Amino acid sequence: MDGMNREFMERLGSAQAAPDDRLVETWQALVQHAVAHFSTEDAWMRREAFATADQHTLEHRVVLNLLREGLGKAQGGDLAPARQMAAELGAWFSRHTQSLDAALALHMRRVTSATA
């Protein structure tokens, strides 16, 4: 999970730093990573019957919808929404990893320890 989280932040950093002519490309890479990242976590939560999976998965869906909306607008030439999202997404992701992802990681360690 830590590696996926680092990669998310790297891709977000690339989008934040991208010049206008590369924003769509870097935003697309962020969206693609987020789809794979969130799908992996969602599968872990289903497999482990994680108690707060519904809330965690819902947050993933909401953010993916926003990322896709930003991509669509950027592809249409309106870069402002993606720029705004890029500016705010880091703070959301920090909260997400420190709360929901941390709880999932702890649960997975406990389940693994109990079955080992």
C-alpha positions as CSV (number, residue, x, y, z in Angstrom):
1,M,0.0,0.0,0.0
2,D,2.8,2.4,0.8
3,G,4.3,2.0,-2.7
4,M,1.0,2.8,-4.3
5,N,0.5,5.8,-2.1
6,R,4.0,7.1,-3.0
7,E,3.2,6.6,-6.7
8,F,-0.1,8.5,-6.3
9,M,1.8,11.5,-4.8
10,E,4.5,11.3,-7.5
11,R,1.8,11.4,-10.3
12,L,0.0,14.2,-8.5
13,G,3.2,16.1,-8.3
14,S,3.8,15.6,-12.0
15,A,0.3,16.9,-12.8
16,Q,0.8,19.9,-10.4
17,A,4.1,20.8,-12.1
18,A,3.0,20.1,-15.7
19,P,2.9,23.0,-18.1
20,D,-0.4,23.5,-19.9
21,D,0.6,21.5,-22.9
22,R,1.3,18.4,-20.7
23,L,-1.5,18.7,-18.2
24,V,-3.9,16.3,-20.0
25,E,-1.2,13.7,-20.3
26,T,-0.1,13.9,-16.7
27,W,-3.7,14.0,-15.4
28,Q,-4.6,11.0,-17.5
29,A,-1.7,9.1,-15.9
30,L,-2.9,10.1,-12.4
31,V,-6.5,8.9,-13.2
32,Q,-5.1,5.6,-14.6
33,H,-3.0,5.1,-11.4
34,A,-5.9,6.0,-9.2
35,V,-8.2,3.5,-10.9
36,A,-5.7,0.7,-10.3
37,H,-4.7,1.8,-6.8
38,F,-8.3,2.2,-5.6
39,S,-9.4,-1.1,-7.2
40,T,-6.6,-2.9,-5.5
41,E,-7.6,-1.5,-2.1
42,D,-11.3,-2.2,-2.7
43,A,-10.5,-5.8,-3.5
44,W,-8.4,-6.1,-0.3
45,M,-11.3,-4.8,1.7
46,R,-13.8,-7.2,0.2
47,R,-11.5,-10.1,0.7
48,E,-10.8,-9.3,4.3
49,A,-14.4,-8.3,5.1
50,F,-13.2,-4.9,6.3
51,A,-15.8,-3.3,8.6
52,T,-15.6,0.3,7.1
53,A,-15.1,-0.9,3.5
54,D,-18.3,0.8,2.3
55,Q,-17.2,4.3,3.5
56,H,-13.7,3.8,2.1
57,T,-14.9,2.5,-1.2
58,L,-17.4,5.4,-1.5
59,E,-14.6,7.9,-1.0
60,H,-12.6,6.2,-3.8
61,R,-15.6,6.4,-6.1
62,V,-16.3,10.1,-5.4
63,V,-12.6,11.0,-6.0
64,L,-12.4,8.9,-9.2
65,N,-15.5,10.7,-10.5
66,L,-14.0,14.1,-9.8
67,L,-10.7,13.1,-11.4
68,R,-12.5,11.9,-14.5
69,E,-14.5,15.1,-14.6
70,G,-11.3,17.1,-14.4
71,L,-9.8,15.1,-17.2
72,G,-12.8,15.5,-19.4
73,K,-12.8,19.3,-18.9
74,A,-9.0,19.4,-19.5
75,Q,-9.4,17.4,-22.7
76,G,-12.0,20.0,-23.8
77,G,-9.5,22.8,-23.2
78,D,-10.7,23.9,-19.7
79,L,-7.6,23.3,-17.6
80,A,-8.8,25.3,-14.5
81,P,-10.8,22.5,-12.8
82,A,-7.9,20.1,-13.1
83,R,-5.5,22.7,-11.8
84,Q,-7.8,23.4,-8.8
85,M,-8.2,19.7,-8.1
86,A,-4.5,19.2,-8.3
87,A,-3.9,22.0,-5.8
88,E,-6.4,20.4,-3.3
89,L,-5.9,16.7,-3.9
90,G,-2.7,16.4,-1.8
91,A,-4.5,17.5,1.4
92,W,-7.3,15.1,0.8
93,F,-4.9,12.2,0.1
94,S,-2.9,12.9,3.2
95,R,-6.1,12.7,5.3
96,H,-7.2,9.6,3.5
97,T,-4.0,7.7,4.0
98,Q,-3.7,8.8,7.6
99,S,-7.2,7.7,8.5
100,L,-8.8,5.2,6.1
101,D,-5.7,3.6,4.7
102,A,-4.0,3.4,8.1
103,A,-7.1,1.6,9.5
104,L,-7.1,-0.8,6.5
105,A,-3.3,-1.5,6.9
106,L,-3.8,-2.2,10.6
107,H,-6.7,-4.5,10.0
108,M,-4.7,-6.4,7.3
109,R,-1.7,-6.9,9.7
110,R,-4.0,-8.2,12.4
111,V,-5.8,-10.6,10.0
112,T,-2.4,-11.8,8.7
113,S,-1.0,-12.3,12.2
114,A,-4.1,-14.2,13.3
115,T,-3.9,-16.6,10.4
116,A,-0.1,-17.1,10.5
